Amino acid sequence: MSDPWQQFKALPWRSLVPTGLLVALLAALFDTGLYYIGGAVASVREALTILLQPPLVLLVRLGLSIGLGMVAVIALEVWFNPAPIYSGTLWALFLCVLMASAFLSFFGGALGLRPLFFPLTDVFLIGTAVGIFWQGRRYWRY
């Protein structure tokens, strides 16, 4: 039998951690940029008001979170070329994105970050997981 702890330690963490940090930072910068642009430009503020209304906000946040998960896999493949990617690597990538997002969410107030579309909620978790495994579906069978 294989040791799960040994498999966990053998994952390409040198590629996964920077990818998770990069993706979470991109999401935080996107949110904060839209927040400050919306405060300065009236037409952007009106568009954000429409997008952040209760029936539509769920679909917008889910779609953007799926896109963020897909960007995480693309960034892992292109810039942080790890060893072969397996389904366990995708789960570890999800963990890294989650931990980096939690870190930025926790310290976001001190850093001046404003979450509009990527708050750390269940919609974010589901959307990011769907996006990671949708983009990385060719790695599922290994």
Secondary structure, 3 states (H helix, E strand, C coil): CCCHHHHHHCCCHHHHHHHHHHHHHHHHHHHHHHHHHHHHCHHHHHHHHHHCCHHHHHHHHHHHHHHHHHHHHHHHHHCCCCCCCCHHHHHHHHHHHHHHHHHHHHHHHHHCCCCCCCCCCHHHHHHHHHHHHHHCHHHCCC
